[in-house]
Amino acid sequence: MDTEAMTARKKQLRTELRGRRSRTYQGEVGGARRAREAQQLIDHAAPLLAQVRGAALAAADGGDESREPLVAAYHPSPLEADVMPLVDELVAAGARMIFPASAGRRLEWITWDGLSPFLPSPGRGFGPEPDGERLGPDALADAVLVLTPAVAVDRSGTRIGHGAGYYDRALSAAGADTHVVTVIHPDELLEAGTLPRGEHDVPIPVVLTADGLVRLITIEGS
């Protein structure tokens, strides 16, 4: 598929997938479903929480607060899977949380203390961000876990985001031992090969939904 055709296909898919998400999660009934699923995300994220808890204990035993496990998350839009209750659990497990902010064509990362309110972002199309320490665009190199948003992911590991390529660029800076997990609604995990993948699209190894934590068979160039 050439670049122009792939861009058009991705735009069409985003429109279709966002429409389905809106129909499912808008309104009182949709909001109640989203809240229930947020609690299910916590249940299925037990291995991730255990990983962070273990890293935090190791840092405490070593007396080195600078080695507290760094975890990246994001503030979801009202229709995205609600990852914030899980974020609260990660904070309780000992994570040092960071959230994205716009920095030109790249994301930079800002620390969150687990308590302070989020503020409106000056970046167009960005969700609220914390008023913490800015760590720059390469902070993911030190992260043990990165939670990313998406419009959808297919079972060959292809992720379709919101179209600006921010997370593809950001994930290129992640460390070799960083665990990358994309959080989506259950019906946004699609059959392998459903989504087109370009040369700059970073494959996703693991997806978390309200139905479970799923390790994907990532196929290069699919």
Secondary structure, 3 states (H helix, E strand, C coil): CCHHHHHHHHHHHHHHHHHHHHHHHCHHHHHHHHHHHHHHHHHHCHHHHHHHHHHHHHHHHCCCHHHCCEEECCCCCCCCCCCHHHHHHHHHCCCEEEEEEEECCEEEEEEECCCCCCECCCCCCCCCECCCCEEECCHHHHEEEEEECCCEEECCCCEECCCCCHHHHHHCCCCCCCEEEEECCHHHEECCCCCCCCCCCCCCCEEEECCEEEECCCCCCC
